[in-house]
Amino acid sequence: MVLGRLKDRIERMGRRVLEKGLARVMPRNPNALTIASLVIALPTPYLMWLHYYWAYVLTFILLIITSAFDMLDA
């Protein structure tokens, strides 16, 4: 019961965010998001090759952003 109400509340908040802000910022063409995620992911092999701690952290962050873009263009 509590989880159902929590889920409904999160969905309502997500809809508000999409209606007010994110829908205005996102491009209408899903291919633009796919290309953007590809461009963001391109330096990740080089960063992993550097073998520095900061490079691993930056690679992780870039891959998370890339994954978020892939989820948004569905």
C-alpha positions as CSV (number, residue, x, y, z in Angstrom):
1,M,0.0,0.0,0.0
2,V,2.7,2.5,1.0
3,L,4.9,1.5,-2.0
4,G,2.0,2.0,-4.4
5,R,1.4,5.5,-3.1
6,L,5.1,6.3,-3.2
7,K,5.2,5.0,-6.8
8,D,2.3,7.2,-7.8
9,R,3.9,10.2,-6.2
10,I,7.2,9.7,-8.0
11,E,5.4,9.3,-11.3
12,R,3.5,12.5,-10.8
13,M,6.7,14.3,-9.9
14,G,8.4,12.9,-13.0
15,R,5.5,14.0,-15.3
16,R,5.7,17.5,-13.9
17,V,9.5,17.6,-14.5
18,L,9.0,16.4,-18.1
19,E,6.2,18.8,-18.8
20,K,7.8,21.9,-17.3
21,G,11.5,21.6,-18.1
22,L,12.9,18.5,-19.7
23,A,10.5,18.3,-22.6
24,R,11.5,21.9,-23.6
25,V,15.2,21.1,-23.5
26,M,15.3,17.7,-25.2
27,P,15.5,17.7,-29.0
28,R,12.5,16.4,-30.8
29,N,14.6,13.9,-32.9
30,P,15.7,10.8,-30.9
31,N,18.7,10.4,-33.3
32,A,20.1,13.6,-31.9
33,L,20.3,12.0,-28.5
34,T,21.9,8.9,-29.9
35,I,24.6,10.9,-31.7
36,A,25.2,13.0,-28.6
37,S,25.6,9.8,-26.5
38,L,28.1,8.5,-29.1
39,V,30.1,11.6,-29.0
40,I,30.2,11.6,-25.2
41,A,31.3,7.9,-25.2
42,L,34.1,8.3,-27.8
43,P,36.9,9.4,-25.3
44,T,36.2,6.6,-22.8
45,P,38.6,4.0,-24.3
46,Y,41.4,6.5,-24.3
47,L,40.6,7.5,-20.7
48,M,40.7,3.9,-19.6
49,W,44.0,3.5,-21.4
50,L,45.6,6.3,-19.2
51,H,45.3,4.2,-16.0
52,Y,44.8,7.1,-13.7
53,Y,42.2,7.2,-10.9
54,W,40.7,10.5,-12.2
55,A,40.4,8.9,-15.7
56,Y,38.5,5.9,-14.3
57,V,36.1,8.2,-12.4
58,L,35.6,10.4,-15.5
59,T,35.0,7.3,-17.6
60,F,32.4,6.1,-15.2
61,I,30.6,9.5,-15.2
62,L,30.7,9.7,-19.0
63,L,29.2,6.2,-19.3
64,I,26.4,7.0,-16.9
65,I,25.6,10.1,-18.9
66,T,25.6,8.1,-22.1
67,S,23.3,5.5,-20.5
68,A,20.9,8.2,-19.5
69,F,20.8,9.6,-23.0
70,D,20.1,6.1,-24.4
71,M,17.2,5.8,-21.9
72,L,15.8,9.1,-23.0
73,D,15.7,8.4,-26.7
74,A,13.6,5.3,-26.5
